[in-house]
Amino acid sequence: MYLTSEVKKNIFAENGKTTNDTGSAESQIALFTYRIQHLTEHLKTYKNDHGTQRSLVMLVGKRRSLLQYLKKKDIERYREIIKKLNIRK
């Protein structure tokens, strides 16, 4: 399994305020980004996996809405997470 509890703890520790900070926008965006990267690699191999493709589109939408929320609330936190995860160019 690609997303174990240790991987989640590492993601939350790097991007959240604490290791148990699973609710902040930054930690959720980082988790969604990790999952999006994994699904993208999967779809490069299995092009006709439409269920995974739908899941990927839904995850991108969730991440986009969280990024818009963060941009509206605190532009500095938004810029920091964008820079840290290399989401935008």
CORBEL-V635234 format. One record per helix or strand. SS is the DSSP state (helix for helix, strand for strand). FROM is the first residue (numbers start at 1). TO is the last residue. If there is no record, write none. Layout:
# CORBEL-V635234
((SS;FROM;TO) (SS;FROM;TO))
This chain:
# CORBEL-V635234
((helix;5;15) (helix;25;45) (helix;50;73) (helix;75;85))
